[in-house]
Amino acid sequence: MTTRSANREPATSTPRSGELPTSTPRSGELPTADEAVVHTLLNCLLREVSAPEHQTAADDGRLLLRLPRRGTLLRVALRRTSLLGAHRFTGPVEVERDGEWDALGWPELAEYVQDELELRTGTVNEEFLDQVTSSHDGVLQGLEHRPAAGPDRYLESEQALLFGHRFHPAPKSRSAARGDWRHYAPESRADFPLHHLAVRAELLAEESLDPGVSALLDGLGEVPAGYRLLPVHPWQYQLIGEQPLLREAMARGDVLDLGPRGERFTATASVRTLHGAGAFLKFSLNVRITNCLRKNAAYELTGAVALTRLLAPAFADLARRFPDAAMLREPAFRTLALPGADGLPDRALYEGFGLIVREGFDGVLRPGVTPLLAAAVADEHPTSSAHISRLLEGGSDRAPVEDSDGTAALDWWRAYLRLLVPPVLAAYFDHGVVLEPHLQNVLIGVDADGRPVQVLFRDLEGTKLVPEHNADVLAALPTEVAGPMTYDAERGWDRVVYCLLVNHVSELLAALADRHPEQECALWQTVRDTLEEYAAAHGCPPRLRALLAGVPLPAKANLLTRWERKADREAGYVRMPSPLAGSVLAEAARMPAHVSTNVPSHLPARLPAGSAAR
């Protein structure tokens, strides 16, 4: 086949037959928005559509990928293969037409994905292309209008995610009826004052386990006697501030609009959670970001405080056993309880103005430790000083550390896994608590040399309880609260394995392997060693034995979930071949690095013939 399109060359040269490119992007070099979108769409197709039907192969340093229903053949240059199948790409995506290869732009690729999913599911999603377009615009705006980083490395890491989730079709899509997201986006390094409402005390709903947290909210600004302060995300006020019931309350004087004022808060990676005043405020935001409308449902407001209270004994036990790990609690919520026509609090306003208070770092973070968002550390591209490439240099104020053979990287990795993995497994096996330790929910505490010394888990929204361990706790809760926070044991285990190993560990491992491709097997062996150590010390639970035997790993099906417009809670999983089995690692270790045969068994040297209609 020949290539007839005259597009610019990939960032790395095309390898000779039998080799894969070995170079990684130069420090500071970032992909264009077009490249980021096509590579992300390919990641989704590979994981959820083509690989499960054995429609992928490596050929002459490129990934070949067929859309099974449409019969279209795509290819892209491989920068590095992955034992998990989460390969690194470089340069444009091409499509085979009449025996020749043509470059494919992101809009056309998105249309191909849409066609494939329509044929696969028999359903139509008229939002899909708009969401991909919105995401492309978000990436483009982030790249083109990027202010310089401030002195706070923690906040820099929260605001570093220019490209978002590698396995979501529209990771930077943000749909809102009004308001400019750039004023509030972490990518814009946004900080701003909150919008303050003064609410008659009897119309304010709140629950707090800590009087100091209520005092913190009240202390953000003065209000007239008889009123309480309700801080609001300014973007949310733009979106729902004209609601008729709210306007009527304002006309009566039940609610006073005090406008934007007070200290400035900083947008973190989730967009709606803001940092300031020594705490984190998780606001409702009627904006669809990636998959979900980011609104605090009534049961989530109550559930956050309930979990903080009910899980206090479990978290105390974990803190005692794993003193280098901690959970940021969510001890309070506050919202507007304005009666509607039925005399009950209006649900749209109750949820729309609901905020959850998450504790800050005081009393949790050790002196001299800098928290960094795990997603920024593990980013495919070096978008901040939190990136693993910077941490392995030995600290920003020190001379770069030489690590030509990857020994320092393996040492860093071993230390980090021993911080991260045991408390997550203990929470599940010993307490029936399903933590959600994906990359955006974990902060890595590093010392002055960039070494990991502490981990912080956050966001109780995704934390679930297994009924077998927590029947009494769940029975004490209202059904509407207990139901959404419950997972059966199997579903809970899938969630733990996905968040911990597929979303988090494999992605940070990939960032390390970008620097030391020859060490990928050793990095996975270290993961296996960590799991084996825990299993041996805790009676070798059957689920861990299966994991070590190499059972397929669950990966959240973000593409199919978004296509079917399901809530995150209803998301399914696709199963991926696991690199954790000892036999798989032993075989891979015998392979010479960077040759086209050094790929998982599900990525053969050629595509199966005649397996999809043309």
Wavefront OBJ file of the C-alpha trace (Angstrom):
o trace
v 0.000 0.000 0.000
v 1.090 3.558 -0.531
v 0.363 6.777 1.273
v -1.006 9.450 -1.001
v -1.716 12.206 1.507
v 0.874 14.929 1.940
v 0.539 15.451 5.666
v 3.278 16.460 8.028
v 5.476 13.685 9.307
v 4.895 12.091 12.727
v 6.963 13.318 15.652
v 9.177 10.245 15.374
v 10.501 8.681 12.220
v 8.899 5.529 10.856
v 10.897 2.561 12.177
v 12.503 -0.124 10.076
v 10.536 -3.333 9.726
v 10.611 -5.243 13.003
v 11.213 -2.182 15.177
v 9.057 0.213 17.089
v 9.884 3.881 17.614
v 11.852 4.320 20.803
v 11.804 8.078 21.228
v 9.446 9.915 23.515
v 8.252 13.509 23.147
v 10.871 16.073 23.991
v 10.510 17.752 27.361
v 7.768 20.353 27.089
v 6.604 19.123 23.690
v 2.836 18.699 23.632
v 0.546 17.307 20.953
v -1.806 19.538 19.029
v -5.514 19.489 19.840
v -6.119 17.540 16.608
v -3.565 14.889 17.581
v -4.882 14.637 21.125
v -8.449 14.064 19.943
v -7.632 11.427 17.315
v -5.348 9.532 19.676
v -7.977 9.579 22.420
v -10.660 8.310 20.047
v -8.280 5.541 18.957
v -7.665 4.607 22.596
v -11.419 4.190 23.083
v -11.856 2.186 19.874
v -8.929 -0.049 20.723
v -10.086 -0.801 24.270
v -13.841 -1.131 23.773
v -14.502 -1.993 20.132
v -11.655 -3.469 18.086
v -9.457 -5.314 20.591
v -12.344 -7.276 22.170
v -13.159 -8.584 18.652
v -9.479 -9.288 17.851
v -9.403 -6.625 15.156
v -5.986 -5.131 15.979
v -2.420 -5.941 15.000
v 1.083 -4.506 14.927
v 2.677 -4.114 11.514
v 5.923 -2.358 10.603
v 5.890 -0.107 13.669
v 2.224 0.780 13.346
v -1.010 -0.245 14.986
v -3.623 -1.591 12.580
v -7.160 -1.328 13.852
v -10.311 -2.402 12.042
v -13.802 -1.141 12.865
v -15.578 -4.517 12.954
v -19.050 -3.456 11.790
v -18.042 -0.744 9.369
v -15.121 -2.758 8.005
v -12.841 0.298 7.928
v -9.107 -0.243 8.442
v -7.138 2.424 10.331
v -3.482 2.729 11.232
v -1.259 4.954 13.344
v 2.453 4.945 14.141
v 3.345 3.352 17.469
v 5.637 5.291 19.761
v 5.662 2.462 22.276
v 3.710 -0.731 22.818
v 2.177 -1.682 26.144
v 1.816 -5.063 27.812
v -1.681 -3.987 28.842
v -2.565 -2.904 25.313
v -2.691 0.811 26.201
v -0.185 1.735 23.493
v 1.346 5.142 22.823
v 0.701 6.664 19.406
v 2.433 9.351 17.407
v 1.497 11.351 14.325
v -1.685 11.255 12.248
v -4.254 8.498 11.916
v -4.666 7.077 8.416
v -7.468 5.149 6.732
v -7.088 2.544 4.006
v -8.972 3.398 0.805
v -8.568 1.408 -2.403
v -5.212 0.026 -1.325
v -3.756 3.398 -0.311
v -3.515 5.263 2.977
v -5.092 8.690 3.494
v -4.648 10.893 6.556
v -7.821 11.202 8.616
v -8.775 14.377 10.480
v -10.474 14.243 13.862
v -13.968 15.221 12.591
v -13.961 12.401 10.043
v -12.637 9.905 12.580
v -15.403 10.945 14.997
v -17.941 10.282 12.233
v -16.414 6.831 11.667
v -16.779 6.117 15.394
v -20.375 7.301 15.296
v -21.156 5.041 12.321
v -19.491 2.052 13.991
v -21.439 2.509 17.209
v -24.734 2.928 15.377
v -24.100 -0.366 13.599
v -23.001 -2.036 16.826
v -25.881 -0.888 19.027
v -28.729 -0.148 16.620
v -29.179 3.190 18.366
v -28.453 6.805 17.464
v -26.784 9.417 19.647
v -27.249 12.841 18.098
v -25.135 14.439 20.874
v -21.974 12.470 20.215
v -20.313 14.559 17.504
v -21.141 17.781 19.349
v -19.512 16.418 22.488
v -16.348 15.424 20.646
v -16.302 18.877 19.034
v -16.748 20.520 22.433
v -13.881 18.444 23.802
v -11.631 19.421 20.882
v -12.460 23.060 21.548
v -11.632 22.596 25.232
v -8.228 21.110 24.428
v -7.529 23.813 21.858
v -8.477 26.623 24.233
v -6.375 25.089 26.989
v -3.327 24.920 24.728
v -3.744 28.383 23.234
v -4.680 30.323 26.367
v -2.497 28.794 29.049
v -1.342 31.262 31.737
v 1.973 30.724 33.470
v 1.941 28.524 36.565
v 1.977 30.127 39.990
v 4.290 29.184 42.862
v 1.948 26.584 44.423
v 2.971 23.181 43.027
v -0.117 21.499 44.427
v -2.496 23.863 42.642
v -0.361 23.659 39.508
v -0.895 19.899 39.498
v -4.671 20.282 39.915
v -4.737 22.589 36.907
v -2.384 20.601 34.666
v -4.791 18.273 32.859
v -4.917 19.839 29.405
v -5.966 16.636 27.638
v -8.051 14.802 30.213
v -8.911 11.117 30.402
v -7.040 9.073 27.752
v -9.901 6.587 27.462
v -12.924 8.877 27.251
v -14.209 10.017 23.831
v -14.872 13.594 24.969
v -12.754 14.228 28.083
v -12.841 18.014 27.773
v -16.466 18.495 26.719
v -18.403 20.972 28.836
v -22.000 21.780 28.007
v -23.683 24.765 29.611
v -26.472 27.097 28.545
v -24.527 30.211 29.500
v -21.227 31.392 30.910
v -17.690 31.090 29.582
v -16.047 27.985 31.037
v -12.597 29.536 30.644
v -13.400 31.894 33.533
v -13.815 28.886 35.818
v -11.667 26.144 34.281
v -8.630 24.670 36.000
v -6.828 24.657 32.622
v -7.131 28.463 32.678
v -5.649 28.459 36.195
v -8.892 30.109 37.260
v -9.438 31.596 40.682
v -12.350 33.833 41.623
v -14.543 34.978 44.540
v -17.641 32.989 45.406
v -21.139 34.358 44.872
v -22.717 34.960 48.286
v -26.377 34.553 49.191
v -27.796 35.432 52.585
v -30.613 33.022 53.472
v -33.072 33.274 56.335
v -31.845 30.765 58.902
v -34.977 28.612 58.761
v -34.599 28.204 54.974
v -31.038 26.899 55.145
v -30.560 23.124 55.272
v -27.307 21.741 56.598
v -25.738 18.878 58.451
v -22.327 19.075 60.066
v -20.258 16.687 62.155
v -17.848 19.445 63.099
v -18.883 22.884 64.409
v -15.639 24.241 63.026
v -16.732 23.429 59.487
v -19.991 25.369 59.892
v -17.995 28.231 61.361
v -15.668 28.104 58.364
v -18.589 28.637 55.982
v -20.138 31.346 58.138
v -16.789 33.076 58.357
v -16.491 33.552 54.602
v -18.581 36.751 54.793
v -20.902 38.785 56.977
v -24.690 38.589 56.605
v -27.516 40.508 58.314
v -28.943 39.257 61.602
v -31.343 36.360 61.143
v -29.620 35.159 57.959
v -26.990 32.531 57.216
v -24.401 32.572 54.459
v -24.766 30.266 51.449
v -21.730 30.486 49.156
v -22.425 29.540 45.534
v -20.178 28.729 42.606
v -20.453 31.867 40.406
v -20.931 29.793 37.246
v -23.801 27.909 38.895
v -25.402 31.209 39.859
v -25.317 32.256 36.209
v -26.998 28.975 35.277
v -29.836 28.827 37.840
v -29.945 32.266 39.436
v -33.028 33.287 37.452
v -35.157 30.398 38.695
v -38.655 31.886 39.392
v -39.019 30.449 42.917
v -35.633 31.897 43.859
v -36.542 35.283 42.401
v -39.794 35.303 44.368
v -37.860 34.551 47.557
v -35.528 37.409 46.797
v -38.449 39.742 46.227
v -39.822 38.781 49.686
v -36.427 39.248 51.299
v -36.065 35.574 52.240
v -32.889 35.398 50.179
v -30.496 38.310 49.682
v -28.143 38.448 46.719
v -24.858 39.782 48.083
v -22.978 39.193 44.839
v -19.376 37.992 44.325
v -17.186 38.841 47.293
v -14.659 37.514 49.760
v -11.463 35.596 49.252
v -10.679 33.931 45.961
v -11.070 30.199 45.499
v -9.125 28.099 42.991
v -10.579 25.597 40.542
v -9.271 22.062 40.994
v -9.252 19.252 38.429
v -12.935 18.368 38.868
v -13.879 21.973 37.895
v -16.686 22.224 40.464
v -14.540 21.537 43.542
v -12.770 24.707 44.656
v -9.883 25.146 47.060
v -9.671 28.017 49.500
v -10.016 29.050 53.155
v -8.142 25.891 54.170
v -10.791 23.545 52.783
v -12.373 22.211 49.607
v -15.913 23.152 48.619
v -17.619 20.744 46.235
v -20.386 22.691 44.535
v -23.231 21.634 42.325
v -22.649 22.672 38.735
v -25.357 22.162 36.128
v -22.756 21.458 33.463
v -22.159 18.124 31.756
v -18.431 17.443 32.089
v -17.309 14.275 30.285
v -20.181 11.935 31.145
v -22.155 13.506 33.973
v -24.126 16.557 34.952
v -22.015 17.667 37.912
v -24.806 18.245 40.381
v -24.881 17.149 44.016
v -28.009 15.011 44.253
v -29.896 15.158 47.539
v -28.727 11.663 48.491
v -25.119 12.643 47.727
v -25.320 15.615 50.093
v -26.653 13.445 52.885
v -24.513 10.476 51.883
v -21.204 12.338 52.105
v -21.810 13.267 55.737
v -23.282 9.840 56.529
v -20.220 8.051 55.139
v -17.884 10.353 57.054
v -19.737 9.475 60.264
v -20.373 5.779 59.668
v -16.934 4.963 58.276
v -15.042 6.740 61.048
v -14.162 3.416 62.758
v -13.023 1.829 59.477
v -10.957 4.854 58.505
v -9.443 4.981 62.004
v -8.407 1.337 61.654
v -6.875 1.968 58.229
v -5.061 5.059 59.526
v -3.583 3.015 62.375
v -2.423 0.208 60.077
v -1.329 2.443 57.209
v -0.147 5.696 58.784
v 1.168 6.994 55.459
v -2.332 6.991 53.914
v -5.317 9.155 54.806
v -8.844 9.912 53.608
v -9.995 13.520 53.308
v -13.349 13.519 55.119
v -16.518 15.309 54.026
v -18.109 16.317 57.330
v -20.725 18.858 56.242
v -23.154 19.991 53.582
v -25.221 23.145 53.226
v -27.929 24.152 50.789
v -31.106 26.154 50.174
v -34.355 24.558 51.395
v -36.884 26.866 49.769
v -40.423 25.385 49.876
v -42.179 24.737 46.606
v -45.908 24.522 45.900
v -46.160 21.233 47.848
v -44.503 22.725 50.908
v -41.406 20.566 50.511
v -37.980 21.981 49.628
v -37.786 22.606 45.897
v -35.549 19.830 44.589
v -33.942 21.808 41.761
v -32.817 24.541 44.146
v -31.957 22.127 46.973
v -29.628 20.168 44.719
v -28.558 23.098 42.549
v -27.236 25.112 45.497
v -25.975 22.137 47.487
v -22.335 22.173 48.524
v -20.233 19.592 50.331
v -17.328 20.623 52.535
v -14.221 18.463 52.250
v -11.518 18.949 54.844
v -8.242 20.527 53.806
v -4.672 19.492 54.494
v -4.262 20.867 58.010
v -3.764 17.999 60.421
v -3.597 15.495 57.562
v -0.578 16.372 55.450
v 2.790 15.857 57.078
v 5.196 18.779 57.420
v 7.495 19.181 54.449
v 5.274 17.054 52.171
v 3.848 18.473 48.931
v 0.591 16.922 47.672
v 0.375 16.412 43.906
v -2.577 15.216 41.875
v -1.847 11.652 40.738
v -3.359 12.367 37.309
v -0.787 15.113 36.733
v 2.053 12.852 37.855
v 0.862 10.122 35.463
v 0.005 12.344 32.484
v 1.196 11.027 29.127
v 2.611 14.487 28.463
v 4.696 16.651 30.822
v 2.198 19.445 31.505
v 3.445 20.493 34.948
v 6.250 20.270 37.482
v 4.275 17.412 39.073
v 4.966 15.098 36.139
v 6.825 11.912 36.981
v 9.701 12.975 34.722
v 10.239 15.989 36.985
v 9.891 14.021 40.200
v 12.516 11.523 39.062
v 14.927 14.398 38.507
v 15.145 14.650 42.283
v 13.281 17.839 43.088
v 12.905 21.184 41.370
v 15.755 22.826 43.294
v 18.303 20.084 42.717
v 20.527 18.985 39.899
v 18.903 16.299 37.702
v 19.482 12.751 38.923
v 20.960 10.354 36.376
v 18.927 7.164 35.954
v 20.163 5.631 32.728
v 19.153 2.084 33.668
v 15.835 2.878 35.361
v 16.962 1.802 38.827
v 15.765 5.038 40.439
v 12.429 4.787 38.627
v 11.896 1.240 39.925
v 12.806 2.338 43.436
v 10.317 5.236 43.268
v 7.666 2.878 41.898
v 8.177 0.262 44.590
v 7.866 2.891 47.312
v 4.712 4.322 45.809
v 2.929 0.991 45.339
v 3.535 0.120 48.991
v 1.816 3.361 49.964
v -1.109 3.068 47.560
v -2.136 -0.561 47.207
v -2.395 -2.060 50.745
v -4.917 0.425 52.226
v -7.213 0.090 49.206
v -7.180 -3.710 49.462
v -7.650 -3.624 53.232
v -10.627 -1.280 52.907
v -12.311 -3.794 50.596
v -11.382 -7.109 52.201
v -11.524 -6.079 55.862
v -14.267 -3.450 55.888
v -16.320 -3.979 52.723
v -15.500 -0.406 51.677
v -15.049 0.193 47.954
v -12.741 3.170 47.596
v -12.473 4.888 44.220
v -8.716 5.485 43.892
v -8.625 6.607 40.279
v -6.050 9.166 39.228
v -8.194 12.200 39.979
v -9.104 10.974 43.465
v -5.587 10.442 44.813
v -2.978 12.950 45.888
v 0.638 11.785 46.030
v 2.593 13.395 48.846
v 6.245 13.833 47.894
v 9.225 15.013 49.894
v 11.799 17.584 48.819
v 13.526 14.967 46.641
v 10.328 14.085 44.784
v 9.967 10.703 46.506
v 6.487 9.462 47.491
v 5.998 9.433 51.255
v 2.224 9.792 51.722
v -1.034 9.217 49.821
v -4.337 11.019 50.324
v -7.642 9.620 49.069
v -10.570 11.922 48.408
v -14.159 12.178 47.165
v -16.636 10.027 49.059
v -19.136 10.259 46.216
v -17.600 7.198 44.585
v -17.068 5.295 47.841
v -19.464 2.337 48.156
v -20.291 -0.252 50.797
v -20.544 -4.025 50.364
v -23.710 -5.157 52.208
v -22.165 -8.360 53.601
v -19.808 -6.264 55.725
v -22.077 -3.296 56.385
v -25.633 -4.598 56.818
v -26.183 -2.755 60.116
v -24.771 0.491 58.761
v -26.941 0.385 55.639
v -30.065 -0.595 57.583
v -29.716 2.559 59.663
v -29.854 4.806 56.591
v -32.871 5.958 54.560
v -33.375 3.754 51.507
v -32.770 6.645 49.113
v -29.349 7.176 50.712
v -28.342 3.550 51.324
v -29.236 2.321 47.833
v -26.843 4.499 45.801
v -23.941 3.828 48.173
v -24.212 0.044 47.897
v -22.320 -2.339 45.600
v -22.448 -6.109 45.774
v -19.100 -7.812 46.375
v -18.413 -8.644 42.720
v -19.289 -5.226 41.388
v -17.325 -3.614 44.184
v -14.269 -5.705 43.343
v -14.521 -4.733 39.671
v -14.593 -1.102 40.738
v -11.568 -1.521 43.004
v -9.549 -3.320 40.319
v -10.506 -0.846 37.610
v -9.797 2.298 39.629
v -6.684 0.982 41.343
v -4.965 -1.080 38.654
v -6.344 -0.066 35.254
v -7.049 3.635 35.699
v -4.320 4.461 38.209
v -1.448 1.979 38.447
v -1.257 1.130 34.734
v -1.304 4.791 33.690
v 1.433 5.842 36.102
v 3.377 2.752 35.081
v 3.004 3.840 31.450
v 4.458 7.258 32.246
v 7.443 5.554 33.875
v 7.811 3.156 30.931
v 7.886 6.139 28.550
v 11.195 7.070 30.187
v 12.449 3.490 30.523
v 10.701 1.243 27.958
v 13.111 -1.583 28.715
v 11.794 -1.674 32.284
v 8.092 -2.220 31.529
v 8.216 -5.899 32.546
v 10.081 -5.014 35.734
v 7.504 -2.323 36.527
v 4.651 -4.827 36.150
v 6.622 -7.390 38.155
v 6.796 -4.834 40.966
v 3.002 -4.505 40.846
v 2.710 -8.278 41.058
v 5.204 -8.401 43.931
v 3.175 -5.815 45.867
v -0.044 -7.785 45.379
v 1.682 -11.033 46.335
v 3.093 -9.493 49.506
v -0.345 -8.333 50.568
v -1.971 -11.657 49.655
v 0.602 -13.684 51.553
v 0.152 -11.577 54.685
v -3.657 -11.704 54.573
v -4.591 -15.302 53.846
v -4.478 -15.128 50.014
v -8.114 -14.089 49.384
v -9.584 -15.884 46.330
v -10.126 -12.662 44.410
v -6.448 -11.767 44.815
v -5.369 -15.269 43.810
v -7.411 -14.911 40.629
v -5.857 -11.517 39.959
v -2.372 -12.967 40.323
v -3.326 -15.855 38.049
v -3.922 -13.333 35.278
v -7.720 -13.149 35.002
v -8.782 -10.393 32.567
v -8.922 -6.925 34.075
v -12.092 -4.785 34.033
v -11.823 -1.480 32.169
v -14.650 1.013 32.378
v -16.397 1.330 29.004
v -16.436 5.125 28.762
v -17.101 5.218 25.022
v -20.085 2.861 25.167
v -21.392 4.465 28.363
v -21.354 7.896 26.753
v -22.881 6.555 23.538
v -25.732 4.918 25.442
v -26.103 8.019 27.646
v -25.889 6.034 30.846
v -25.023 7.435 34.243
v -21.564 6.590 35.546
v -23.111 4.299 38.127
v -24.531 2.197 35.268
v -21.267 2.009 33.329
v -20.201 -1.432 32.217
v -16.747 -2.917 31.823
v -14.802 -4.506 29.027
v -12.279 -7.184 29.904
v -8.626 -6.690 29.057
v -5.828 -9.291 28.939
v -3.817 -8.957 32.131
v -0.014 -8.661 32.317
v -0.018 -9.743 35.977
v 0.302 -13.505 35.511
v 3.801 -14.729 36.269
v 3.945 -16.692 33.022
v 3.020 -13.616 30.964
v 5.709 -11.512 32.623
v 8.309 -14.247 32.246
v 7.571 -14.602 28.536
v 7.566 -10.852 27.949
v 10.854 -10.469 29.817
v 12.526 -12.875 27.392
v 11.518 -10.745 24.399
v 13.963 -8.172 23.029
v 12.700 -4.654 23.685
v 10.933 -2.617 20.991
v 10.391 -5.319 18.414
v 7.004 -5.806 16.855
v 6.659 -9.244 18.448
v 6.977 -7.773 21.929
v 3.256 -7.135 22.228
v 0.465 -8.836 24.126
v -1.140 -11.909 22.627
v -4.231 -9.933 21.695
v -2.121 -7.761 19.348
v -0.915 -10.231 16.696
v 1.473 -9.545 13.867
v -1.388 -9.419 11.379
v -5.144 -9.010 11.356
v -7.349 -12.081 11.012
v -8.376 -12.414 7.375
v -12.010 -11.928 6.434
v -13.164 -11.216 9.971
v -15.165 -8.136 9.064
v -17.147 -7.112 6.036
v -15.591 -4.606 3.678
l 1 2 3 4 5 6 7 8 9 10 11 12 13 14 15 16 17 18 19 20 21 22 23 24 25 26 27 28 29 30 31 32 33 34 35 36 37 38 39 40 41 42 43 44 45 46 47 48 49 50 51 52 53 54 55 56 57 58 59 60 61 62 63 64 65 66 67 68 69 70 71 72 73 74 75 76 77 78 79 80 81 82 83 84 85 86 87 88 89 90 91 92 93 94 95 96 97 98 99 100 101 102 103 104 105 106 107 108 109 110 111 112 113 114 115 116 117 118 119 120 121 122 123 124 125 126 127 128 129 130 131 132 133 134 135 136 137 138 139 140 141 142 143 144 145 146 147 148 149 150 151 152 153 154 155 156 157 158 159 160 161 162 163 164 165 166 167 168 169 170 171 172 173 174 175 176 177 178 179 180 181 182 183 184 185 186 187 188 189 190 191 192 193 194 195 196 197 198 199 200 201 202 203 204 205 206 207 208 209 210 211 212 213 214 215 216 217 218 219 220 221 222 223 224 225 226 227 228 229 230 231 232 233 234 235 236 237 238 239 240 241 242 243 244 245 246 247 248 249 250 251 252 253 254 255 256 257 258 259 260 261 262 263 264 265 266 267 268 269 270 271 272 273 274 275 276 277 278 279 280 281 282 283 284 285 286 287 288 289 290 291 292 293 294 295 296 297 298 299 300 301 302 303 304 305 306 307 308 309 310 311 312 313 314 315 316 317 318 319 320 321 322 323 324 325 326 327 328 329 330 331 332 333 334 335 336 337 338 339 340 341 342 343 344 345 346 347 348 349 350 351 352 353 354 355 356 357 358 359 360 361 362 363 364 365 366 367 368 369 370 371 372 373 374 375 376 377 378 379 380 381 382 383 384 385 386 387 388 389 390 391 392 393 394 395 396 397 398 399 400 401 402 403 404 405 406 407 408 409 410 411 412 413 414 415 416 417 418 419 420 421 422 423 424 425 426 427 428 429 430 431 432 433 434 435 436 437 438 439 440 441 442 443 444 445 446 447 448 449 450 451 452 453 454 455 456 457 458 459 460 461 462 463 464 465 466 467 468 469 470 471 472 473 474 475 476 477 478 479 480 481 482 483 484 485 486 487 488 489 490 491 492 493 494 495 496 497 498 499 500 501 502 503 504 505 506 507 508 509 510 511 512 513 514 515 516 517 518 519 520 521 522 523 524 525 526 527 528 529 530 531 532 533 534 535 536 537 538 539 540 541 542 543 544 545 546 547 548 549 550 551 552 553 554 555 556 557 558 559 560 561 562 563 564 565 566 567 568 569 570 571 572 573 574 575 576 577 578 579 580 581 582 583 584 585 586 587 588 589 590 591 592 593 594 595 596 597 598 599 600 601 602 603 604 605 606 607 608 609 610 611 612 613 614
